[in-house]
């Protein structure tokens, strides 16, 4: 009798067990799904997606990147979530490193940054109502929330700069999880010059135009990745399209659409007018170095990453390349030429900095985060 009662109980519970299993199946890939463990704490799908408008982001991808018509929405959603997950995990890790470095972003610096943004938006310093409307319309935040968001972004960016060696050596007693030194020695400059000696000739009558994408140093990793994709994507990026023969104006339509839709703070691009420079005296060192890398008959330089100060003295990072239509060559330049050394030193520094940033991100992910390989390749 007892055995028969147990069987009846089990049969009665089966529908409830099936219901529980179906609920678990629904939540396994939903809001409760754990995508990563960072410093012992879970990161869920809902934390990554949050209030993001995924359908709008999918639509923006389709509009800014031609040829995506046949890609399913589910595939694009996975790409968006995976990119956002990588950025979110690294933000958490960089926050922890910033704490170890005891980094603080002063109120005076934030006032300067936001005053600079106000001027660029055409908003007077004392027009708080216009600034509040701007923050709400463009970023969906109050001025105070937006200020703190920028402060956090800048703090994480500074931590990455320190760990990548851009701010010099760190004391051994600071317990950071990753650090890569960065220096450019006279020997480095000499070796680079010797390897490219044939390229170092005086260039004259340089017929060219230049593309530049500017973004603040505190731009988040998520946004950096989207910008790099808009520039470098083999099929839809600005650079490959110009390389295939499109004009810069046509090749930037996807980037333009991305910036109009996403409204990234402080991000802009310039397509320079075609002009003729008589010699290197009319070019900055970065542009001149790119010009020299192109044959006399013309072509496209490689992409370069540099830092520039804007008219307000704020440092911005720049992704740039030159399209050279023709140039003339003169005498061989010597190693002692200050223009040569400055150009080479800048090229080596920013090349090493980009490499170190990638190394820092990879090292942090390996040491402090547990993420399925299918989600983030490490």
N, C-alpha and C positions, 0 to 999 in steps of 0.2 A: 504493500500500500504506500509506503514511504517512497519507494522508487517510482511508482506511478505518479504521485504528487509532484515529484521533482521534474518528471518529464513534462507534465502539464505546465509547470512554472516556466520551464525553459522555452516551451512553445509560445507561451504568452509574452515572454521577453524578447523573442526574435524580432518582431517589428520594431521595437524600441532600439535594439542593437543595430538594425539596418539603418534606422533613421540617424543614429549617432554616427555611423560610418559615413553616411552620405554627407552629413554636416562637416565631418572632418575632411572629406574629399574636397568639399567646396572651399574650405578655409585654408587648405594646404597650399593653394596658389593664389590666395587672396590677401586680405589685409593683415592676417596674422602670420603670414609666411616669413620665416627668418631667412634673410638673405646673407647675413654676415654676423660674425662675432668680433667686436672691436674692444680691446682692453677689457675683455670679460663681459661686455654688455651686448645684447642682441640688437641688430638693426633690421627692422621689419619692412615689408613692402609698403605699408602705409606711411612709414616715416620717410621713405624715398619719394613716393608719389605725392603725399600730402595734399595740398590744394592745387597741384599742377593740373592744367587743362590738357590732358593727353590728346584728345581728338584735335584740339587746335594745333598742338605741336606736330602731330602727324600731318595735318594739312599744310603747315608751314614747310615741313620737309619736302612734301610733294611739290609745292610751288617753287621752292628755292633750288631744288635739285631735279632737273629734268631727267626723265627715264625711270622714275620711281612708280609709274602708273600700275605696273603689274606686281609690285611688292605688296604682300598682304599687310593689313593694318596690324595684325598680331606680331609680325616680324619687326615692324617699325617701332611698336610699343616696347618690345623686348630691348631693342637698341637704345631707346630713350631711357628705359629703366636701368640698364646696365651701365650706361655712361653716367647717369645721375648717381648710381650706387658707388662707382669708383670715386667720383668727386666728393660725395658725402663722407665716405670712409676716410679719405685723405684729409678732409677738413677736420674731422674728429682728431685724427692723429697729429695734425699740425697744431691744433689748439693745445694738445698736451705738450708738444715740444715748445710752443710759445710760453707756456707756464714754466717749463724748466729754464728757459732763457730769461724769464722774468721780464718779458717785453711789455711795454705800455705805450699806448698811442695817446699823446697829449691832447687836451682840449684845443690848444692853440693850433696844432697841426690840423685837427678836424675842421676847425673854423676856416682855416686857409683853404683846405680842399673843397669844402662846400661853398665857400665864397667864389672860388674859381668856377665851380659848376654853375652857380647862379649867373655869373657874368656870361658864360658860354650860352646859357639859356635865355639871355636877355632880360633877367630879373634883377631889379635894383636891390641893393643890400638891405634896405629897410622895408621892402615889400614882402612881409611875412605871409600875407594872404595868398599872393601869387605863387610864392614858393610852396605853400601847403597844397595848393591846387595842382601844381606841377608834380610834386611827389605822389599825390594820390592818383592822378591821371596816368602818369608814366610808370610808376613802380607799385602802385596799390598800397602805399604805406604813409604813415604820418611823418612829418619831418624828423621827429625824435627817433622813431623806429628806423627810418632810413639812415640817420646819422650813426646809430649803433650798428646797423648792418654793415655800413662802410668801414666802421672802426674794426669790426671783427675780421672783415675781408683783408684790411690792411695789415692787421696783426698776423694773420696766417701767412700772408705774402712775405712779410718781413722774416718770419720764422723760416720759410723756405729759402729765402736769400741767404740767411745765416748758415743754414745747414749745407747749402750748395757752395759755400766758401766765398760768396760775393762780398761779404763784410769783413773778410780777413779771418785769421785763425781764432779758434775758440779756446778758452782756458780748459785744461784737462779736467778740472773739478766739476764742470757743468755736465750733468748726466744725460746728454742728449742720446737719442736712439740711433742717429745716423749723422755723419758729418763727412764731407769730402772737401779737401783743401783745393784752393784755386789760386794759381799764380802764373804769371807770364814772365819768364826769364829772358834776358838778352840772348841766351843760346836758343830758346824757342823761336824768337824773332829771326835770328840769323838762319836757322834751319829752314824756316818757312820761306824766307827770301831766296835762299839757294835753290830750294825745290821749284820755285816759280820764277826764277831769274829772267827767263825769256819773256815773261809777261810784263816785267817792269820796265816799260818804255814810256816816254812822254807821249801822252795822247792829246791830239789837237783836233779842232773842228768836229766836236763830238755831237752827232745828230742823235738825239735820244728822247725818251720820256720815262717817267718813273712812277711806280705804284707804291703807295704806303698805306698800311693799316695800323692805326694807333689804338692802344688800349692802356688803361691805368695799370700800374704795378700791382695793385691790390685786386685785379680781376680774378675771379674764382677759377678754379681748375676746370669746372664744368663749362664755363663760358670760353675759356682758352681753347678747350677741345673743340667746341663748336666753331670757333673762329678759324682754327687750324684746318678743320675739315672743309670749311667754305673756301679756303685758299688752296689746299693741297689735294682734295679728293681727285683721284685719277680721271674721273669722268665729268664731274661738274664743277670742280674747283677753278678759281680765277686763273691760277698759274698754268695748269695743264691746258685750259681753253685758249689762253693767249699763245701758248707754245704750239698749239695746233693751227694757229693762224687767225683766230678771232681778234677783234679790236678789244682794247681794255674796257671800253664803255659797254660792249656787249657781254664780255666775260664776267663783269661784276654785277649782272642783274640778279643772280641768286644771292650774293652777299648783301646787296641793297635790300632785297626782300626780307632776308633774315634780320637785318638790323631794324627795319621798319616794324617787324612783327614782335621781336624780342625786347627791343629798347634797352640794350645793355648800357649801364652807366659809363659815360666817358669814351665809348667806342665810336670811331669814325674812320673813314678811309678817304684817300685822295688819289685821283687819277690825274697825273701831271700833264700839262700841255707839252706837245712836241716842241723842242727847241734845240738850238745849236750852241754849245759852250765852246769858247775859243780854246780853252785848255783846262787843266785841273784847278786853276785859281778860281773858277766859277762853280766848282763842285765840292761838296763835303767829302770827307775821307771815305765814308761808306759807299757813296755813289761812285766815286772815282775807282775804288777797288772793284766794284761790280762791272764798271765799264771796261776795265782792263782785262776782265775775265772773258770778254766776248771778242770774237775775231773782228778784224778790221772791216770785213764785209757785212757785219751786223749779226744780230741774234739776240737771244734772251739770256740774261745772267742767271745765276743760281739765286735762290731765296736767301735773304740775310735777316738776322735778328739783332737789333741794336736797341739802345736806350737813348732818348732825346729829351731835352727840356723844352716845354712849351713856352709861350710868351709870358706866362705867369710864374715860370720857374719850377713848375711841377714836372717830375720825371714820368715819362711815358715809355712804354715798350713799343717797338715798331717792327712789323714784318714788311719787308720791302723787296722789290726787284726792279731791274732796269731793262727796257727794250731799246737796244741800240740798232740804229738803221745804218750808220756808217761812222767811221772815224779815221783819222790819219795818225800815223806813228812817227815819233821823232827819235831822238837819241836814247840810249840805254840809261836808266836811272841807277844811281849808286846806292849802296846800302846805307850810307851816312845821310841820305836825304831824309829830313824830318817827316815829310809827307809819307814816305815809304814806311818808316818805322811806326808812325802813328796808325796808319791804316792796318798794317799787319798786326800790331799789338791789339787793336780793337777787334779784329776778326778772330784772333786766337782766344781772347778773353770771352767773347760772347758765345763762341763755339763750345768752349769748356763749360761755361755757365749752363748752357742748354743741356749738355751731357750730364752735368752734375745734378741738375734738377730731376732728370729722369732717374738717375741713380738713387737720389734721396727718396723719391716716391716709391720706387721698387723696394728699397730697403725697409721703409716704414711698413709697407704692406706685408712683407715677409715676416717681420719681427713682431708686429703688434696686432695683426688682423688675421682672422680665419675666414677666408672667402672661398666658396666653391670655384674651382678653376674654370668651370663653364661660364661663370659670370664675369670674372675679372682675370684676364691673363696676366700672370706675374712672372 
